[in-house]
């Protein structure tokens, strides 16, 4: 499985520096909230056709690492 680092980005100029998917204005939190509300991956991809299944998995990886606080020592690449 591809690492979330290639898909989750942070840029102060986009969504106030919140973690986003591939420099788009779709936050990791938005995707996680959909999943938490019981939406399927297929429904999320239908609602956001620009997303890919790997983006959803990247959000889950990011959340798992954040819970474990491993992410705090890991630097995300800033968007150019």
MOPAC internal coordinates of N, CA, C and O (Angstrom, degrees):
PM7 1SCF
backbone

  N    0.0000 0     0.00 0     0.00 0    0    0    0
  C    1.4573 1     0.00 0     0.00 0    1    0    0
  C    1.5301 1   108.82 1     0.00 0    2    1    0
  O    1.2310 1   121.32 1   -43.92 1    3    2    1
  N    1.3009 1   115.08 1   136.08 1    3    2    1
  C    1.4517 1   121.87 1   179.07 1    5    3    2
  C    1.5308 1   110.22 1   -65.88 1    6    5    3
  O    1.2310 1   120.64 1   -36.01 1    7    6    5
  N    1.3122 1   116.39 1   143.99 1    7    6    5
  C    1.4532 1   121.22 1   179.25 1    9    7    6
  C    1.5287 1   110.67 1   -72.12 1   10    9    7
  O    1.2310 1   120.93 1   -34.00 1   11   10    9
  N    1.3216 1   115.82 1   146.00 1   11   10    9
  C    1.4682 1   120.32 1   177.77 1   13   11   10
  C    1.5222 1   112.13 1   -61.98 1   14   13   11
  O    1.2310 1   119.92 1   157.65 1   15   14   13
  N    1.3124 1   117.75 1   -22.35 1   15   14   13
  C    1.4621 1   121.40 1  -175.49 1   17   15   14
  C    1.5246 1   111.38 1   -59.69 1   18   17   15
  O    1.2310 1   120.01 1   152.69 1   19   18   17
  N    1.3059 1   117.60 1   -27.31 1   19   18   17
  C    1.4550 1   120.96 1   179.76 1   21   19   18
  C    1.5217 1   112.35 1   -80.96 1   22   21   19
  O    1.2310 1   120.07 1   170.58 1   23   22   21
  N    1.3194 1   117.47 1    -9.42 1   23   22   21
  C    1.4632 1   120.95 1  -175.45 1   25   23   22
  C    1.5270 1   114.02 1  -122.80 1   26   25   23
  O    1.2310 1   119.54 1   148.57 1   27   26   25
  N    1.3081 1   118.48 1   -31.43 1   27   26   25
  C    1.4684 1   121.82 1  -179.96 1   29   27   26
  C    1.5213 1   107.61 1   -92.77 1   30   29   27
  O    1.2310 1   121.21 1   -56.34 1   31   30   29
  N    1.3251 1   115.28 1   123.66 1   31   30   29
  C    1.4583 1   120.42 1  -179.40 1   33   31   30
  C    1.5196 1   109.83 1  -126.52 1   34   33   31
  O    1.2310 1   121.53 1   -16.18 1   35   34   33
  N    1.3215 1   114.68 1   163.82 1   35   34   33
  C    1.4611 1   121.64 1   177.15 1   37   35   34
  C    1.5149 1   107.26 1  -134.85 1   38   37   35
  O    1.2310 1   121.45 1   -51.17 1   39   38   37
  N    1.3240 1   114.82 1   128.83 1   39   38   37
  C    1.4592 1   120.62 1   176.82 1   41   39   38
  C    1.5221 1   108.16 1  -141.27 1   42   41   39
  O    1.2310 1   119.86 1   -53.89 1   43   42   41
  N    1.3269 1   117.88 1   126.11 1   43   42   41
  C    1.4646 1   119.64 1   179.74 1   45   43   42
  C    1.5336 1   112.79 1   -57.50 1   46   45   43
  O    1.2310 1   120.15 1   155.63 1   47   46   45
  N    1.3265 1   117.32 1   -24.37 1   47   46   45
  C    1.4607 1   121.68 1  -176.85 1   49   47   46
  C    1.5290 1   113.31 1   -83.96 1   50   49   47
  O    1.2310 1   120.06 1   169.89 1   51   50   49
  N    1.3211 1   117.49 1   -10.11 1   51   50   49
  C    1.4653 1   120.93 1  -177.09 1   53   51   50
  C    1.5271 1   109.16 1  -121.79 1   54   53   51
  O    1.2310 1   120.66 1   -55.98 1   55   54   53
  N    1.3205 1   116.35 1   124.02 1   55   54   53
  C    1.4767 1   123.19 1   177.58 1   57   55   54
  C    1.5252 1   112.57 1    52.02 1   58   57   55
  O    1.2310 1   120.90 1  -140.29 1   59   58   57
  N    1.3211 1   115.88 1    39.71 1   59   58   57
  C    1.4683 1   122.29 1   176.54 1   61   59   58
  C    1.5177 1   113.59 1    56.07 1   62   61   59
  O    1.2310 1   120.14 1  -147.56 1   63   62   61
  N    1.3169 1   117.34 1    32.44 1   63   62   61
  C    1.4536 1   120.90 1   176.24 1   65   63   62
  C    1.5119 1   115.32 1    79.32 1   66   65   63
  O    1.2310 1   120.26 1  -168.60 1   67   66   65
  N    1.3296 1   117.11 1    11.40 1   67   66   65
  C    1.4687 1   119.89 1   177.14 1   69   67   66
  C    1.5284 1   109.17 1   -76.14 1   70   69   67
  O    1.2310 1   119.76 1   -26.19 1   71   70   69
  N    1.3203 1   118.06 1   153.81 1   71   70   69
  C    1.4685 1   120.57 1   177.39 1   73   71   70
  C    1.5329 1   110.09 1   -61.02 1   74   73   71
  O    1.2310 1   121.01 1   -49.39 1   75   74   73
  N    1.3132 1   115.67 1   130.61 1   75   74   73
  C    1.4597 1   122.51 1  -177.10 1   77   75   74
  C    1.5297 1   109.90 1  -129.73 1   78   77   75
  O    1.2310 1   121.07 1   -11.30 1   79   78   77
  N    1.3141 1   115.56 1   168.70 1   79   78   77
  C    1.4541 1   121.31 1   178.81 1   81   79   78
  C    1.5279 1   109.61 1   -94.63 1   82   81   79
  O    1.2310 1   120.71 1   -59.23 1   83   82   81
  N    1.3106 1   116.24 1   120.77 1   83   82   81
  C    1.4678 1   124.77 1   173.82 1   85   83   82
  C    1.5303 1   113.95 1    42.24 1   86   85   83
  O    1.2310 1   120.78 1  -133.05 1   87   86   85
  N    1.3157 1   116.12 1    46.95 1   87   86   85
  C    1.4701 1   122.68 1   176.88 1   89   87   86
  C    1.5229 1   113.86 1    62.16 1   90   89   87
  O    1.2310 1   120.19 1  -160.93 1   91   90   89
  N    1.3239 1   117.24 1    19.07 1   91   90   89
  C    1.4633 1   121.41 1   176.04 1   93   91   90
  C    1.5248 1   108.10 1   -96.83 1   94   93   91
  O    1.2310 1   120.59 1   -12.72 1   95   94   93
  N    1.2856 1   116.47 1   167.28 1   95   94   93
  C    1.4627 1   121.24 1   179.98 1   97   95   94
  C    1.5304 1   111.70 1   -86.54 1   98   97   95
  O    1.2310 1   120.89 1  -136.73 1   99   98   97
  N    1.3064 1   115.90 1    43.27 1   99   98   97
  C    1.4637 1   121.98 1   174.47 1  101   99   98
  C    1.5215 1   105.89 1  -120.54 1  102  101   99
  O    1.2310 1   121.06 1   -65.14 1  103  102  101
  N    1.3262 1   115.58 1   114.86 1  103  102  101
  C    1.4629 1   118.95 1  -176.09 1  105  103  102
  C    1.5264 1   111.63 1   -82.64 1  106  105  103
  O    1.2310 1   121.95 1   -25.63 1  107  106  105
  N    1.3166 1   113.88 1   154.37 1  107  106  105
  C    1.4585 1   121.05 1   173.99 1  109  107  106
  C    1.5279 1   108.68 1   -58.37 1  110  109  107
  O    1.2310 1   120.41 1   139.54 1  111  110  109
  N    1.3137 1   116.81 1   -40.46 1  111  110  109
  C    1.4582 1   121.45 1  -179.62 1  113  111  110
  C    1.5242 1   111.47 1   -59.12 1  114  113  111
  O    1.2310 1   120.02 1   138.63 1  115  114  113
  N    1.3179 1   117.56 1   -41.37 1  115  114  113
  C    1.4617 1   121.23 1   179.11 1  117  115  114
  C    1.5193 1   111.00 1   -59.11 1  118  117  115
  O    1.2310 1   120.75 1   132.35 1  119  118  117
  N    1.3259 1   116.17 1   -47.65 1  119  118  117
  C    1.4599 1   120.89 1   179.94 1  121  119  118
  C    1.5237 1   110.40 1   -62.65 1  122  121  119
  O    1.2310 1   120.42 1   135.79 1  123  122  121
  N    1.3283 1   116.79 1   -44.21 1  123  122  121
  C    1.4604 1   120.47 1  -179.52 1  125  123  122
  C    1.5301 1   111.56 1   -65.42 1  126  125  123
  O    1.2310 1   120.44 1   144.27 1  127  126  125
  N    1.3184 1   116.77 1   -35.73 1  127  126  125
  C    1.4647 1   119.62 1   177.79 1  129  127  126
  C    1.5262 1   111.18 1   -65.51 1  130  129  127
  O    1.2310 1   120.29 1   139.56 1  131  130  129
  N    1.3209 1   117.05 1   -40.44 1  131  130  129
  C    1.4627 1   119.96 1   175.39 1  133  131  130
  C    1.5237 1   110.78 1   -60.16 1  134  133  131
  O    1.2310 1   120.60 1   132.62 1  135  134  133
  N    1.3243 1   116.46 1   -47.38 1  135  134  133
  C    1.4623 1   120.23 1   179.55 1  137  135  134
  C    1.5248 1   110.92 1   -61.71 1  138  137  135
  O    1.2310 1   120.65 1   137.21 1  139  138  137
  N    1.3273 1   116.37 1   -42.79 1  139  138  137
  C    1.4542 1   121.78 1   179.72 1  141  139  138
  C    1.5248 1   112.99 1   -64.07 1  142  141  139
  O    1.2310 1   121.00 1   152.54 1  143  142  141
  N    1.3265 1   115.69 1   -27.46 1  143  142  141
  C    1.4678 1   120.50 1   178.45 1  145  143  142
  C    1.5284 1   111.67 1   -83.18 1  146  145  143
  O    1.2310 1   120.84 1   178.63 1  147  146  145
  N    1.3245 1   115.99 1    -1.37 1  147  146  145
  C    1.4516 1   119.68 1   176.66 1  149  147  146
  C    1.5149 1   115.46 1    97.71 1  150  149  147
  O    1.2310 1   120.26 1  -174.72 1  151  150  149
  N    1.3229 1   117.11 1     5.28 1  151  150  149
  C    1.4695 1   119.61 1   177.83 1  153  151  150
  C    1.5191 1   110.41 1   -67.73 1  154  153  151
  O    1.2310 1   120.99 1   -33.25 1  155  154  153
  N    1.2954 1   115.71 1   146.75 1  155  154  153
  C    1.4595 1   120.32 1   176.43 1  157  155  154
  C    1.5264 1   109.55 1   -84.66 1  158  157  155
  O    1.2310 1   121.32 1   -19.03 1  159  158  157
  N    1.3017 1   115.08 1   160.97 1  159  158  157
  C    1.4659 1   119.82 1   176.47 1  161  159  158
  C    1.5235 1   109.45 1   -58.82 1  162  161  159
  O    1.2310 1   120.51 1   139.21 1  163  162  161
  N    1.3170 1   116.63 1   -40.79 1  163  162  161
  C    1.4599 1   120.62 1  -179.34 1  165  163  162
  C    1.5238 1   111.46 1   -61.18 1  166  165  163
  O    1.2310 1   119.94 1   138.59 1  167  166  165
  N    1.3336 1   117.72 1   -41.41 1  167  166  165
  C    1.4661 1   120.89 1   178.69 1  169  167  166
  C    1.5214 1   111.88 1   -66.30 1  170  169  167
  O    1.2310 1   120.51 1   141.50 1  171  170  169
  N    1.3257 1   116.63 1   -38.50 1  171  170  169
  C    1.4654 1   120.10 1   178.29 1  173  171  170
  C    1.5238 1   109.61 1   -65.46 1  174  173  171
  O    1.2310 1   120.45 1   136.81 1  175  174  173
  N    1.3112 1   116.75 1   -43.19 1  175  174  173
  C    1.4637 1   119.93 1   179.21 1  177  175  174
  C    1.5254 1   111.33 1   -65.25 1  178  177  175
  O    1.2310 1   120.22 1   148.71 1  179  178  177
  N    1.3052 1   117.18 1   -31.29 1  179  178  177
  C    1.4607 1   120.53 1   176.55 1  181  179  178
  C    1.5311 1   110.86 1   -70.80 1  182  181  179
  O    1.2310 1   120.88 1   140.80 1  183  182  181
  N    1.3386 1   115.92 1   -39.20 1  183  182  181
  C    1.4693 1   120.55 1   179.38 1  185  183  182
  C    1.5268 1   111.71 1   -71.09 1  186  185  183
  O    1.2310 1   120.50 1   148.52 1  187  186  185
  N    1.3246 1   116.65 1   -31.48 1  187  186  185
  C    1.4616 1   122.83 1  -179.12 1  189  187  186
  C    1.5355 1   108.36 1  -127.74 1  190  189  187
  O    1.2310 1   119.86 1  -100.89 1  191  190  189
  N    1.3338 1   117.88 1    79.11 1  191  190  189
  C    1.4663 1   120.76 1  -175.12 1  193  191  190
  C    1.5317 1   114.64 1   -60.01 1  194  193  191
  O    1.2310 1   120.26 1   160.68 1  195  194  193
  N    1.3050 1   117.11 1   -19.32 1  195  194  193
  C    1.4676 1   120.17 1   179.58 1  197  195  194
  C    1.5327 1   111.88 1   -74.72 1  198  197  195
  O    1.2310 1   120.61 1   160.43 1  199  198  197
  N    1.3383 1   116.44 1   -19.57 1  199  198  197
  C    1.4632 1   120.54 1   178.56 1  201  199  198
  C    1.5244 1   110.85 1   -76.47 1  202  201  199
  O    1.2310 1   121.84 1   -23.67 1  203  202  201
  N    1.3219 1   114.08 1   156.33 1  203  202  201
  C    1.4603 1   121.54 1   174.68 1  205  203  202
  C    1.5339 1   107.69 1  -119.53 1  206  205  203
  O    1.2310 1   121.09 1   -22.47 1  207  206  205
  N    1.3130 1   115.51 1   157.53 1  207  206  205
  C    1.4670 1   120.29 1  -178.86 1  209  207  206
  C    1.5327 1   110.72 1   -54.58 1  210  209  207
  O    1.2310 1   120.48 1   142.44 1  211  210  209
  N    1.3219 1   116.68 1   -37.56 1  211  210  209
  C    1.4653 1   121.20 1   179.87 1  213  211  210
  C    1.5295 1   111.40 1   -63.13 1  214  213  211
  O    1.2310 1   119.97 1   151.27 1  215  214  213
  N    1.3334 1   117.65 1   -28.73 1  215  214  213
  C    1.4684 1   121.25 1   176.58 1  217  215  214
  C    1.5238 1   110.56 1   -64.70 1  218  217  215
  O    1.2310 1   120.76 1   139.01 1  219  218  217
  N    1.3223 1   116.16 1   -40.99 1  219  218  217
  C    1.4686 1   121.21 1   179.29 1  221  219  218
  C    1.5295 1   109.53 1   -63.62 1  222  221  219
  O    1.2310 1   121.04 1   133.92 1  223  222  221
  N    1.3234 1   115.61 1   -46.08 1  223  222  221
  C    1.4696 1   119.53 1   178.63 1  225  223  222
  C    1.5283 1   110.75 1   -63.19 1  226  225  223
  O    1.2310 1   120.14 1   143.67 1  227  226  225
  N    1.3146 1   117.34 1   -36.33 1  227  226  225
  C    1.4695 1   120.79 1   177.91 1  229  227  226
  C    1.5268 1   110.63 1   -62.70 1  230  229  227
  O    1.2310 1   120.19 1   140.89 1  231  230  229
  N    1.3275 1   117.25 1   -39.11 1  231  230  229
  C    1.4692 1   120.80 1   177.04 1  233  231  230
  C    1.5211 1   110.79 1   -61.84 1  234  233  231
  O    1.2310 1   120.74 1   138.31 1  235  234  233
  N    1.3134 1   116.18 1   -41.69 1  235  234  233
  C    1.4684 1   119.95 1   179.20 1  237  235  234
  C    1.5217 1   111.37 1   -66.62 1  238  237  235
  O    1.2310 1   120.27 1   139.29 1  239  238  237
  N    1.3277 1   117.09 1   -40.71 1  239  238  237
  C    1.4704 1   120.54 1   176.72 1  241  239  238
  C    1.5248 1   110.04 1   -62.20 1  242  241  239
  O    1.2310 1   120.77 1   135.37 1  243  242  241
  N    1.3134 1   116.13 1   -44.63 1  243  242  241
  C    1.4615 1   120.94 1   179.75 1  245  243  242
  C    1.5279 1   110.25 1   -59.50 1  246  245  243
  O    1.2310 1   120.67 1   134.05 1  247  246  245
  N    1.3227 1   116.32 1   -45.95 1  247  246  245
  C    1.4641 1   120.34 1  -179.62 1  249  247  246
  C    1.5255 1   111.08 1   -62.75 1  250  249  247
  O    1.2310 1   120.35 1   137.75 1  251  250  249
  N    1.3126 1   116.93 1   -42.25 1  251  250  249
  C    1.4633 1   120.32 1  -179.90 1  253  251  250
  C    1.5212 1   110.93 1   -62.55 1  254  253  251
  O    1.2310 1   120.18 1   137.29 1  255  254  253
  N    1.3125 1   117.26 1   -42.71 1  255  254  253
  C    1.4634 1   119.78 1  -179.95 1  257  255  254
  C    1.5210 1   111.07 1   -69.80 1  258  257  255
  O    1.2310 1   120.36 1   145.47 1  259  258  257
  N    1.3170 1   116.91 1   -34.53 1  259  258  257
  C    1.4619 1   120.17 1   178.63 1  261  259  258
  C    1.5198 1   110.31 1   -65.08 1  262  261  259
  O    1.2310 1   120.40 1   137.89 1  263  262  261
  N    1.3058 1   116.85 1   -42.11 1  263  262  261
  C    1.4608 1   121.12 1   178.81 1  265  263  262
  C    1.5194 1   110.47 1   -60.33 1  266  265  263
  O    1.2310 1   120.60 1   141.61 1  267  266  265
  N    1.2995 1   116.47 1   -38.39 1  267  266  265
  C    1.4624 1   121.26 1   179.39 1  269  267  266
  C    1.5287 1   112.36 1   -82.53 1  270  269  267
  O    1.2310 1   120.30 1   177.10 1  271  270  269
  N    1.3149 1   117.02 1    -2.90 1  271  270  269
  C    1.4635 1   124.34 1   179.97 1  273  271  270
  C    1.5269 1   112.79 1    63.98 1  274  273  271
  O    1.2310 1   120.58 1  -164.11 1  275  274  273
  N    1.3094 1   116.51 1    15.89 1  275  274  273
  C    1.4572 1   120.00 1   176.11 1  277  275  274
  C    1.5284 1   110.70 1   -72.11 1  278  277  275
  O    1.2310 1   120.90 1   153.11 1  279  278  277
  N    1.2986 1   115.88 1   -26.89 1  279  278  277
  C    1.4604 1   120.32 1  -176.42 1  281  279  278
  C    1.5241 1   111.49 1   -69.13 1  282  281  279
  O    1.2310 1   119.56 1   154.43 1  283  282  281
  N    1.3221 1   118.45 1   -25.57 1  283  282  281
  C    1.4514 1   120.33 1  -175.81 1  285  283  282
  C    1.5242 1   112.16 1   -61.50 1  286  285  283
  O    1.2310 1   120.27 1   152.91 1  287  286  285
  N    1.3120 1   117.09 1   -27.09 1  287  286  285
  C    1.4592 1   119.18 1   179.78 1  289  287  286
  C    1.5291 1   111.54 1   -97.87 1  290  289  287
  O    1.2310 1   120.40 1  -178.72 1  291  290  289
  N    1.3123 1   116.84 1     1.28 1  291  290  289
  C    1.4542 1   121.28 1  -177.88 1  293  291  290
  C    1.5231 1   108.98 1  -105.63 1  294  293  291
  O    1.2310 1   120.08 1   -53.08 1  295  294  293
  N    1.2995 1   117.46 1   126.92 1  295  294  293
  C    1.4539 1   120.69 1  -178.52 1  297  295  294
  C    1.5205 1   110.20 1   -91.47 1  298  297  295
  O    1.2310 1   120.97 1   -52.69 1  299  298  297
  N    1.3176 1   115.75 1   127.31 1  299  298  297
  C    1.4488 1   120.16 1   173.95 1  301  299  298
  C    1.5262 1   108.43 1   -84.24 1  302  301  299
  O    1.2310 1   121.16 1   -32.96 1  303  302  301
  N    1.2907 1   115.39 1   147.04 1  303  302  301
  C    1.4579 1   120.45 1   178.47 1  305  303  302
  C    1.5200 1   109.03 1   -70.38 1  306  305  303
  O    1.2310 1   120.41 1   -46.74 1  307  306  305
  N    1.3246 1   116.82 1   133.26 1  307  306  305
  C    1.4725 1   120.76 1   176.05 1  309  307  306
  C    1.5166 1   109.03 1   -82.11 1  310  309  307
  O    1.2310 1   121.43 1   -35.12 1  311  310  309
  N    1.3037 1   114.87 1   144.88 1  311  310  309
  C    1.4620 1   119.56 1   177.69 1  313  311  310
  C    1.5284 1   109.59 1   -69.46 1  314  313  311
  O    1.2310 1   121.52 1   -35.86 1  315  314  313
  N    1.2727 1   114.69 1   144.14 1  315  314  313
  C    1.4732 1   119.17 1   179.96 1  317  315  314
  C    1.4968 1   111.14 1   -81.66 1  318  317  315
  O    1.2310 1   120.10 1   180.00 1  319  318  317

